[in-house]
Amino acid sequence: MIGFRAETGVSPVLSDWLDLARGLAAVEVVAFHSYQLMFMEKLPSESYDPAIRLVYSVLWALSAHGPAAVLVFFVLSGYLVGGPALVRSLRGQLHVVDYFSARFARLYVVLLPALTISFCVFISAQQSAGWQTYVSSHQDVYNSAAIFHAPVGVATAICNGLFLQTIACSAFAGNAALWSLSNEFWYYVLFFALISVRKTPAYGLLIIAVFGLFVMAEHFDRSGTHIGLKLLFFFAIWCLGVTAYAVTAPIWAWCCGFLVSMGGLYLLTSKGLFPQWAAFSLAVGLGAAALIIGLDYLKIPLPSLLRRGRELAKFSFSLYAIHYPILLLLNVTGAGGRQDFTLASVGLDASFILTCLLAAGIVYFMFESRTPAIRDWLKGIMLYGIAGGGRRFRPTVIADAVSSRSAIAADRAMMMPGAVARPPLQSSGTDATLVQIASPQGRHRAPAANVPMVLLNDGHALPQLGFGVWQIDNARAPEVVATAMNAGYRLIDTAANYGNEASVGVALRRMNLPRSQLYVTTKLRNEDHGYDRAMRAFDASAARLQLDVVDLYLIHWPCPQRAAYVETWRALIELQKQGRVRSIGVSNFAADHLECIIHETGVTPAVNQIELHPAFQQQMLRNIHERYGIVTQAWSPLGQGRALDDPRIRAIAERSSRTVAQVILRWHFETGSIAIPKSANAARMAENIDLFGFELTSNDHAVIAGLDRPDGRIGPDPAAYGQMRILRRLTRRFLTT
């Protein structure tokens, strides 16, 4: 009844709420510090007008929960970082390189810019004319000595860079907010060591070292604030988030646990056995964990009115890291030593907060948005050190050997409700023989024309050759698709943007083939990015195709300018969980787009359909696919016909007594890609599928590899595609208003 979660990942509904919580918590911390620095946590006296006192009372009530917001951050960090790490550790899937490259990238990509910005801003504040006036009027602000007299030397910068700020040195450049980054880093290290020590006893030394740092912090603390004890206590609160994620229990058990914990906390505090600060912190932590569990249980969708608030989550980390010195400078230069408690001061306070939001957005786009690329770079550096540069890393959940694929399929089946574990691929030794994947339902019966099947990372499979219907108009599509299926094609690739889904559905009905022999792919339009729109768009596509279940559903383009492909991916994850899609994937996603959705959701696409042909081979991206177990699908596998005129491929074709198209498609097959050729000509359809009576030599592969060109792209660049359409739409809207 009570146990550990079997899979990683957060439901889209809960993810919306967590994003909103992260964003609002960061804004609350900024509001708290802004009020603290501007008004020294005071309220207007009785001599002020009642209306002014009411305004400031409301303002203080809205901005007084900064300490609680920091504790919410700790719980969310434990839930989103520690929880998945614990689950993966229990399943033998936690890799030290994956874990620490992600954590280092996440922290340092913000910490180093934050330290630099803090230094520059703090020096600017010290050199301004109002510095001494401000300092003299704010001496009673909490921790004022650390704020106003913080060292800015190299030693302190190194101390902060090693996350020893709370433990060994004061706030660098007046940035009091960075202390929690120091805490979180040591929590990441300590937690990993604790959950790994059973398998690797040497991690016990790391546990002792971290606890030793906490003891040193407590011993050398001269402020009387019990720094070392708080570090340990806040780690316990961080672990509340881990528990909320990793432990599964009936809702009544959670309720009983919460009530007993709060009751025990009240009794201990009332008898003086528990300090007030600890009681407050633990109560907030328990409340945050309980709220997460409740939202996950109730599955209440985020109201549409609050959906925009999720965007704050993107900037929350940057906002938290850089806001304090910016607020300090703004107060020194803009507010001085005044405490005039007027409506103008309220407006000034609001403008300070908005300035911090703007600065955080800039820092996010300049630095934090690069986190996936930095993580991959760090991973490479760490692996080079571990393996001497001679071994390529593959996560344990991805295997190369055919014999281990059944384990992957069984593992993924356990992770996905309703999925069925598939037996391994059986290699026949010849390409002309079918590669069969059997199941009790006959779901993976091999299609006609001896087309092998490719096992996906979710346990399902697809034929290694498909038929594309791009630019085939609605009127001709039923006839063309029927001709293709008569030629032996069983994987049909369409898209909402092609405008022929309905005709494909008609053709599938007319052929009257068993559903188990058909594999249908469709794709989401760029205009339908976003969670809700993607869900509705899939309903429309499935209706046009006349299918209850789609075999493969792809995001057609990432459209990074829309900044919605992560939410769109969450919608596809939900569709797969509902059983309406067998496999989900993406199309035209670059490495950073893939890293982003995998990092944000924990779910890896089964397929990435990309432009791929001899002149544009995308080897680096295919290497990333291999690392994550993503199957590569090739659109325009013949380079829209341009590759057919290459004399070097023609020479290979003549020697093999094959056509140029067959040589190129055979090259796709032997390099492991799923090719999606398109033709409306029946003879060419039959020619394109007749690939399995010959092989290419290693010299042939070398010749084709030499055709790759940096400027070989024919289609749009995924980094910019969709941008002009957005600009045209905005321009049209502007001109019509």
C-alpha positions in Angstrom: 0.0 0.0 0.0 2.9 2.3 0.8 5.9 2.1 -1.4 8.1 3.9 -3.9 7.0 5.4 -7.2 7.8 3.1 -10.2 8.4 5.8 -12.8 9.8 9.3 -13.1 8.0 12.3 -14.5 5.4 14.8 -13.4 1.8 14.9 -14.8 1.1 18.0 -17.0 -1.6 19.2 -14.6 0.8 19.2 -11.6 3.6 20.6 -13.7 1.5 23.6 -14.4 1.0 24.2 -10.7 4.6 23.7 -9.9 5.7 26.1 -12.6 3.3 28.7 -11.2 4.6 28.1 -7.6 8.2 28.5 -8.7 7.5 31.8 -10.4 5.4 33.2 -7.7 7.9 32.2 -5.0 10.7 34.0 -6.8 8.6 37.1 -7.2 7.6 36.9 -3.5 11.3 36.8 -2.4 12.0 39.9 -4.6 9.0 41.7 -3.2 10.1 40.9 0.4 13.6 42.1 -0.2 12.4 45.2 -2.0 10.1 46.2 0.9 12.9 45.3 3.4 15.5 47.5 1.7 13.2 50.4 1.0 11.0 50.6 4.1 13.1 48.5 6.6 10.2 46.2 7.2 8.3 49.0 8.9 4.7 50.3 8.5 3.4 53.9 8.6 2.8 55.2 12.1 -0.5 56.4 13.5 0.2 59.9 12.2 -0.3 58.9 8.6 -3.6 59.0 6.8 -5.7 55.8 7.3 -5.8 55.2 3.6 -2.0 55.2 3.3 -1.7 52.9 6.3 -4.2 50.5 4.7 -2.2 50.5 1.4 1.0 49.8 3.1 -0.5 47.1 5.3 -1.8 45.3 2.2 1.6 45.8 0.5 3.4 44.4 3.6 1.0 41.5 3.8 1.7 40.7 0.1 5.5 40.9 0.4 6.2 39.6 3.9 6.5 36.0 3.0 9.9 35.9 1.5 11.4 33.5 4.1 8.4 31.1 3.5 8.9 31.4 -0.2 12.6 30.3 0.2 11.4 27.2 2.1 8.9 26.5 -0.7 11.9 26.6 -3.1 13.7 24.0 -1.0 10.7 21.7 -1.1 10.2 22.2 -4.9 13.9 21.5 -5.4 13.7 18.3 -3.4 10.6 17.2 -5.3 11.9 18.0 -8.8 15.6 17.0 -8.3 15.9 14.6 -5.4 12.7 12.7 -6.0 13.5 11.6 -9.5 17.1 10.8 -8.5 15.9 8.5 -5.7 13.5 6.7 -8.0 16.2 6.2 -10.7 18.6 5.0 -8.0 16.1 2.4 -6.8 15.7 1.2 -10.4 19.5 1.2 -11.1 19.3 4.0 -13.6 21.0 6.8 -11.7 24.4 7.7 -13.3 26.8 10.0 -11.5 27.8 11.8 -14.7 24.2 12.5 -15.7 23.3 13.7 -12.2 26.2 16.0 -11.6 26.5 17.4 -15.1 22.9 18.5 -14.8 23.3 19.9 -11.3 26.6 21.8 -12.1 25.2 23.2 -15.3 22.0 24.3 -13.6 23.9 26.1 -10.8 27.0 27.5 -12.5 25.2 28.8 -15.6 23.4 31.2 -13.2 25.9 31.5 -10.4 28.9 32.9 -12.4 26.9 35.6 -14.2 25.2 36.4 -10.9 28.5 36.9 -9.2 29.8 39.1 -12.0 26.6 41.2 -12.1 26.6 41.4 -8.3 30.2 42.7 -8.3 29.5 45.4 -10.9 26.3 46.5 -9.4 27.6 46.6 -5.8 30.6 48.6 -6.8 28.3 51.0 -8.7 26.2 51.4 -5.6 29.2 52.1 -3.4 30.4 54.8 -5.7 27.1 56.6 -6.0 26.5 59.8 -4.1 23.7 58.4 -2.0 25.6 55.4 -0.6 26.6 56.9 2.8 23.2 58.4 3.4 21.5 55.1 2.6 23.9 53.1 4.8 23.4 55.4 7.8 19.7 55.2 7.6 19.5 51.4 7.2 21.9 50.2 9.9 19.2 48.2 11.6 18.3 46.3 8.5 18.8 42.5 9.1 22.3 41.4 8.4 23.3 45.0 7.5 27.0 44.4 8.1 27.1 41.6 5.5 25.1 43.7 3.1 26.9 47.0 3.3 30.5 45.8 4.1 30.6 42.6 2.0 34.1 41.9 0.7 34.6 41.9 -3.0 38.0 40.3 -3.2 39.2 37.3 -5.2 39.2 35.0 -2.2 35.6 35.7 -1.5 34.6 35.2 -5.1 36.4 31.8 -5.1 34.6 31.0 -1.8 31.2 31.7 -3.5 32.2 29.8 -6.6 32.8 26.7 -4.5 29.4 27.1 -2.8 31.0 27.9 0.6 29.2 31.2 1.0 27.0 30.2 3.9 29.6 27.9 5.4 32.8 29.9 5.2 32.4 33.5 4.0 29.9 36.4 4.0 27.7 37.5 1.2 29.8 38.4 -1.9 29.1 41.8 -3.3 26.0 42.3 -1.2 24.1 39.4 -2.8 22.4 38.0 0.2 20.2 35.7 -1.9 23.0 33.5 -3.1 23.2 31.7 0.2 20.4 29.3 -0.8 22.4 28.2 -3.9 25.2 27.3 -1.6 22.8 25.2 0.5 21.2 23.5 -2.5 24.6 22.5 -3.9 25.6 20.6 -0.7 22.1 19.1 -0.5 22.6 17.7 -4.1 26.0 16.3 -3.1 24.8 14.9 0.2 21.7 13.4 -1.1 23.4 11.6 -4.0 26.0 10.2 -1.6 23.3 9.0 0.8 21.3 7.1 -1.9 24.4 5.7 -3.5 26.4 4.6 -0.5 24.8 1.2 -0.4 26.2 0.3 -3.8 29.4 2.3 -3.5 30.6 2.4 0.1 33.3 5.0 -0.8 30.5 7.6 -0.9 30.5 7.3 2.9 33.6 9.5 2.9 31.7 12.2 1.0 28.9 12.1 3.5 31.3 12.5 6.4 33.0 15.5 4.5 29.7 17.3 3.9 28.6 16.8 7.5 32.0 18.0 8.6 31.4 21.3 6.7 28.1 21.7 8.5 29.8 21.1 11.9 32.5 23.6 11.0 29.9 26.2 10.0 28.2 25.8 13.4 31.5 25.9 15.3 32.9 29.0 13.7 29.5 30.9 13.6 29.9 34.0 15.6 26.5 35.5 14.8 24.6 33.1 17.0 22.2 32.1 14.2 23.2 28.4 14.2 24.3 28.3 10.6 25.4 24.7 10.6 22.3 23.5 12.4 20.1 25.4 9.9 21.9 23.8 7.0 21.1 20.4 8.3 17.5 21.4 9.2 16.8 22.9 5.8 18.2 19.7 4.3 15.5 17.8 6.1 12.9 20.2 4.7 14.4 19.6 1.2 13.9 15.9 1.8 10.2 16.5 2.4 9.9 17.3 -1.3 11.8 14.1 -2.1 9.3 12.1 0.0 6.3 13.7 -1.6 7.7 12.7 -5.0 9.1 9.2 -4.4 6.7 7.7 -1.9 3.3 6.4 -3.0 0.5 6.0 -0.4 -3.3 6.4 -0.2 -4.5 9.9 0.3 -5.8 9.0 3.8 -2.2 8.0 4.8 -0.8 11.3 3.6 -3.5 13.2 5.5 -2.9 11.2 8.7 0.9 11.8 8.4 0.4 15.5 7.9 -1.9 15.9 10.9 0.3 13.8 13.2 3.4 15.8 12.1 1.7 19.2 12.6 0.2 18.1 16.0 3.6 16.8 17.2 5.3 20.0 16.0 2.7 22.1 18.0 3.3 20.1 21.2 7.1 20.3 21.0 7.0 24.1 20.3 4.4 24.8 23.1 6.7 23.0 25.6 9.7 24.9 24.5 11.5 21.9 23.1 11.5 23.2 19.5 12.8 26.7 18.5 10.3 29.1 16.9 12.4 29.5 13.7 12.5 25.7 13.3 8.8 25.3 13.9 8.0 27.9 11.4 10.3 26.4 8.8 9.0 22.8 9.3 5.4 23.9 9.2 5.9 25.7 5.8 7.8 22.7 4.5 5.1 20.3 5.5 2.4 22.5 4.1 4.2 22.9 0.8 4.7 19.1 0.5 1.1 18.5 1.4 -0.1 21.0 -1.1 1.9 19.2 -3.9 0.5 15.8 -2.9 -3.1 17.3 -2.8 -2.8 18.9 -6.2 -1.4 15.7 -7.7 -4.2 13.7 -6.2 -7.1 16.0 -7.1 -5.7 16.8 -10.6 -7.3 20.2 -10.7 -6.2 21.9 -13.9 -4.6 25.3 -13.6 -7.3 28.0 -14.3 -6.7 29.6 -17.7 -6.5 33.0 -16.0 -3.3 31.8 -14.2 -1.6 30.0 -17.1 0.4 33.1 -18.0 1.9 32.9 -14.6 3.7 29.7 -15.5 6.1 31.8 -17.7 7.6 33.2 -14.5 9.1 29.8 -13.8 11.5 30.2 -16.7 13.1 33.3 -15.1 12.7 32.3 -11.5 16.2 30.9 -10.9 17.8 33.9 -12.6 15.5 36.3 -10.8 16.3 34.8 -7.5 20.1 34.9 -8.1 20.5 38.5 -9.3 17.7 40.6 -7.8 19.3 41.6 -4.4 22.2 43.8 -5.6 20.0 45.3 -8.3 17.5 46.3 -5.6 20.3 47.7 -3.4 21.5 49.9 -6.3 18.0 51.1 -7.1 17.3 52.0 -3.5 20.6 53.8 -3.1 20.1 55.8 -6.3 16.4 56.1 -6.4 15.0 56.0 -2.9 18.0 57.2 -0.8 17.4 57.3 2.9 13.7 58.3 2.6 10.8 56.6 4.2 8.1 58.9 3.1 5.3 56.2 3.0 3.5 57.8 0.0 1.7 56.4 -3.0 4.7 57.5 -5.0 6.9 55.3 -2.9 4.6 52.3 -3.6 5.0 53.0 -7.3 8.7 53.2 -6.9 8.7 49.9 -5.1 6.7 48.3 -7.9 9.1 49.8 -10.5 12.1 48.3 -8.7 10.4 44.8 -8.8 9.6 45.2 -12.5 13.3 46.2 -13.2 14.4 43.0 -11.5 12.0 41.0 -13.6 13.4 42.6 -16.8 17.0 42.0 -15.7 16.2 38.4 -14.9 14.6 37.9 -18.4 17.8 39.2 -20.0 20.0 37.0 -17.8 17.8 34.0 -18.7 18.0 34.5 -22.4 21.8 35.2 -22.3 22.8 32.5 -19.8 20.2 30.2 -18.2 18.6 29.2 -21.5 22.0 27.7 -22.5 21.8 25.2 -19.6 21.2 22.1 -21.9 24.2 22.9 -24.0 26.4 23.5 -21.0 25.2 20.3 -19.4 26.2 18.3 -22.5 29.6 20.0 -22.5 30.1 19.3 -18.9 29.0 15.7 -19.4 31.6 15.3 -22.1 34.3 16.8 -19.9 33.4 14.5 -17.0 33.3 11.4 -19.2 36.7 12.3 -20.7 38.1 12.4 -17.2 36.5 9.1 -16.2 37.2 7.2 -19.4 40.3 8.9 -20.6 38.4 10.2 -23.6 38.1 6.8 -25.2 34.6 5.7 -24.1 31.3 7.1 -25.2 28.7 7.4 -22.5 25.4 5.7 -22.9 22.7 6.0 -20.2 21.9 2.7 -18.6 18.3 2.9 -19.9 19.5 2.8 -23.5 21.2 -0.3 -24.8 22.8 -1.2 -28.1 22.7 -5.0 -28.1 19.7 -6.6 -29.7 19.7 -9.1 -26.8 19.1 -6.4 -24.2 16.2 -4.7 -26.0 13.6 -7.0 -24.4 14.7 -5.5 -21.0 14.2 -2.0 -22.4 10.7 -2.9 -23.7 9.8 -4.5 -20.4 11.1 -1.5 -18.4 9.2 1.0 -20.6 6.1 -1.2 -20.3 6.3 -1.0 -16.6 6.6 2.8 -16.8 3.6 3.2 -19.1 0.1 2.2 -17.9 -1.5 -0.2 -20.4 1.7 -0.9 -22.3 2.7 -4.4 -23.2 6.3 -5.6 -23.0 7.6 -6.7 -26.4 10.0 -9.6 -27.0 13.4 -8.8 -28.5 14.1 -8.4 -32.2 15.1 -11.6 -33.8 17.9 -11.1 -36.3 17.7 -13.4 -39.3 21.2 -12.9 -40.7 19.9 -11.7 -44.1 18.2 -8.4 -45.0 15.7 -10.1 -47.2 14.2 -11.9 -44.2 11.7 -10.2 -42.0 12.6 -8.9 -38.6 9.6 -10.1 -36.6 8.3 -8.7 -33.3 5.6 -11.0 -32.0 3.0 -10.3 -29.4 -0.2 -12.0 -28.3 -2.3 -9.4 -30.0 -0.3 -9.6 -33.3 0.4 -5.9 -33.0 3.8 -6.1 -34.5 3.2 -8.5 -37.4 5.7 -7.7 -40.1 4.3 -5.8 -43.0 4.5 -6.7 -46.7 7.5 -6.4 -48.9 9.9 -7.7 -46.2 10.4 -4.3 -44.6 12.3 -4.8 -41.3 10.9 -3.3 -38.0 12.7 -0.9 -35.8 12.2 -1.1 -32.0 11.5 2.2 -30.4 12.6 3.2 -26.9 9.0 2.8 -25.6 8.7 -0.9 -26.6 6.7 -0.3 -29.8 8.0 -0.7 -33.3 7.8 0.8 -36.7 8.6 -0.4 -40.3 12.0 0.9 -41.4 10.6 2.3 -44.6 7.5 4.5 -44.8 5.5 6.4 -47.4 5.2 10.2 -47.2 2.2 12.2 -48.5 3.6 15.7 -48.4 2.4 17.9 -51.3 -0.1 15.2 -52.4 -3.4 17.0 -52.7 -6.6 15.9 -50.9 -8.3 14.7 -54.1 -5.4 12.4 -55.2 -4.3 11.2 -51.7 -6.8 8.2 -51.4 -5.6 6.8 -54.7 -1.9 7.4 -54.1 -2.0 6.0 -50.6 -3.9 2.9 -51.8 -1.3 2.4 -54.5 1.5 2.7 -51.9 -0.1 0.1 -49.6 -0.6 -2.3 -52.5 3.1 -1.9 -53.2 3.8 -3.1 -49.6 4.1 0.2 -47.6 2.5 -0.1 -44.2 3.9 3.1 -42.5 2.0 6.2 -43.8 3.4 9.6 -42.8 1.1 12.6 -42.9 0.6 15.8 -41.0 -2.1 18.3 -40.1 -0.2 20.9 -42.1 -0.3 18.7 -45.2 -4.1 19.1 -45.4 -4.7 15.5 -46.5 -5.3 13.7 -43.2 -8.9 13.1 -44.1 -8.0 11.5 -47.5 -5.4 9.3 -45.8 -8.2 8.2 -43.4 -10.4 7.4 -46.4 -7.6 5.3 -48.0 -7.0 3.4 -44.8 -10.7 2.5 -44.6 -10.9 1.5 -48.3 -7.9 -0.9 -48.1 -9.7 -2.9 -45.4 -6.3 -4.2 -44.0 -6.0 -5.4 -40.4 -5.3 -2.5 -38.1 -2.3 -4.4 -36.6 -0.6 -4.1 -40.0 -1.0 -0.4 -40.4 1.3 2.3 -38.8 0.1 5.9 -39.1 2.2 9.0 -38.3 0.8 12.5 -38.1 2.2 15.8 -36.8 1.0 18.8 -34.9 0.8 22.1 -36.7 3.0 25.0 -35.6 -0.1 27.1 -34.8 -1.3 24.5 -32.3 1.7 24.7 -29.9 0.8 24.8 -26.2 -0.8 22.2 -24.0 -4.5 22.9 -24.5 -4.2 23.6 -28.2 -2.2 20.5 -28.8 -4.8 18.3 -27.0 -7.5 19.8 -29.2 -5.4 19.5 -32.3 -4.9 15.8 -31.8 -8.6 15.3 -31.4 -9.1 16.9 -34.8 -6.3 14.9 -36.5 -7.6 11.6 -35.1 -11.1 12.5 -36.2 -9.9 13.3 -39.8 -7.9 10.0 -39.9 -10.9 8.1 -38.5 -8.5 6.5 -35.9 -9.0 5.9 -32.2 -5.3 5.4 -31.7 -2.5 7.0 -33.7 0.7 5.0 -33.9 3.1 7.9 -33.9 2.4 11.6 -33.1 5.1 14.2 -33.7 5.6 17.9 -32.9 6.2 19.1 -36.5 8.6 21.9 -35.7 10.0 23.2 -32.4 9.2 26.9 -33.2 11.5 28.1 -30.4 10.2 31.7 -30.9 6.9 30.6 -29.5 8.6 29.2 -26.4 5.9 26.6 -26.1 7.4 23.3 -27.3 8.0 22.0 -23.8 4.3 22.5 -22.9 3.4 21.0 -26.2 5.6 18.0 -25.4 3.8 17.6 -22.1 0.5 17.3 -24.0 1.9 14.5 -26.1 3.1 12.7 -22.9 -0.5 13.0 -21.6 -1.9 11.6 -24.9 0.4 8.6 -24.6 -0.6 8.0 -21.0 -4.3 8.1 -22.0 -3.5 5.4 -24.6 -4.6 7.5 -27.6 -1.1 7.5 -29.1 1.3 4.5 -29.0 4.5 6.4 -29.5 5.4 10.1 -29.3 8.2 12.0 -30.9 9.3 15.2 -32.5 10.3 16.5 -35.9 13.1 18.9 -36.9 14.3 19.3 -33.3 17.9 20.3 -32.8 20.1 19.1 -30.0 19.2 21.9 -27.6 15.5 21.4 -28.2 15.8 17.7 -27.4 17.9 18.3 -24.3 15.3 20.9 -23.1 12.2 18.6 -23.3 14.1 15.6 -21.9 15.4 17.7 -19.0 12.1 19.4 -18.3 9.9 16.3 -18.5 12.1 13.3 -18.0 10.5 11.7 -21.1 12.6 11.0 -24.2 11.1 11.2 -27.7 10.9 7.8 -29.5 11.6 9.5 -32.9 13.0 12.7 -34.3 12.1 13.1 -37.9 14.7 15.4 -39.6 16.0 16.4 -43.0 18.5 13.7 -43.9 20.1 12.9 -47.2 23.6 12.4 -48.6 24.3 16.1 -48.9 23.0 16.8 -45.4 23.8 13.9 -43.0 23.5 15.6 -39.6 26.0 13.2 -38.0 26.3 15.2 -34.7 22.5 15.2 -34.2 22.3 11.5 -35.1 25.0 10.9 -32.4 22.8 12.6 -29.9 19.9 10.4 -31.0 22.0 7.3 -30.5 23.0 8.5 -27.0 19.4 8.9 -25.9 18.0 5.9 -27.9 16.0 8.1 -30.2 15.2 6.6 -33.7 16.1 8.9 -36.6 13.5 9.3 -39.3 14.6 10.9 -42.6 12.3 13.3 -44.5 13.4 14.2 -48.0 15.7 11.1 -47.9 16.5 11.6 -51.6 17.3 15.3 -51.1 14.1 16.2 -53.0 15.6 14.5 -56.1 18.8 16.5 -56.1 20.9 13.5 -54.9 19.7 11.4 -57.9 22.0 13.4 -60.2 25.2 12.8 -58.2 27.7 10.9 -60.4 29.4 9.2 -57.5 26.1 7.6 -56.3 25.3 6.8 -59.9 28.5 4.8 -60.1 27.6 2.8 -57.1 24.1 2.2 -58.6 25.6 0.9 -61.9 28.0 -1.4 -60.1 25.1 -2.8 -58.0 22.6 -3.0 -60.9 20.3 -0.8 -58.9 18.8 2.7 -59.3 20.3 5.7 -57.6 17.2 6.0 -55.4 17.6 2.4 -54.2 21.2 3.0 -53.3 20.4 6.1 -51.3 17.5 4.4 -49.5 19.6 1.4 -48.8 22.2 3.7 -47.3 19.5 5.1 -45.0 18.5 1.5 -44.1 22.1 0.4 -43.3 22.8 3.5 -41.2 19.8 2.7 -39.0 17.4 5.5 -40.1 13.7 5.2 -41.1 13.4 6.7 -44.5 10.1 8.3 -45.6 10.3 8.7 -49.4 7.4 10.2 -51.4 6.3 9.5 -55.0 3.0 9.5 -56.8 4.3 7.2 -59.4 3.4 3.5 -58.9 6.6 2.2 -60.6 8.8 4.4 -58.4 6.9 3.3 -55.3 7.7 -0.3 -56.1 11.3 0.6 -56.9 11.8 2.4 -53.6 10.6 -0.5 -51.5 12.8 -3.1 -53.3 15.9 -2.5 -51.1 16.6 -5.9 -49.6 18.4 -7.9 -52.2 21.8 -6.1 -52.1 24.2 -4.5 -49.7 26.5 -1.5 -49.8 30.2 -2.0 -49.3 32.3 -0.1 -46.7 33.8 1.8 -49.7 30.3 2.8 -50.8 29.5 4.2 -47.4 32.8 6.1 -47.4 31.9 7.6 -50.8 28.4 8.7 -49.6 29.8 10.1 -46.3 32.1 12.3 -48.4 29.0 14.0 -50.0 28.0 15.7 -46.7 28.1 19.4 -46.9 27.7 22.1 -44.2 25.4 24.0 -46.6 23.5 20.9 -47.7 20.3 21.8 -46.0 17.3 22.1 -48.4 14.5 22.8 -46.0 14.0 25.5 -43.4 16.3 25.9 -40.4 14.5 24.7 -37.3 16.0 27.5 -35.2 14.2 30.1 -37.3 11.3 28.3 -38.9 8.0 29.8 -37.9 9.5 33.1 -36.9 8.5 34.9 -40.1 4.9 33.6 -39.9 4.6 35.0 -36.4 6.0 38.4 -37.6 3.6 38.5 -40.5 0.7 37.7 -38.2 1.7 40.4 -35.7 2.3 42.9 -38.6 -1.2 42.1 -40.0 -2.8 42.5 -36.6 -1.0 45.8 -36.1 -2.1 47.2 -39.5 -5.7 46.2 -39.0 -6.1 47.8 -35.6 
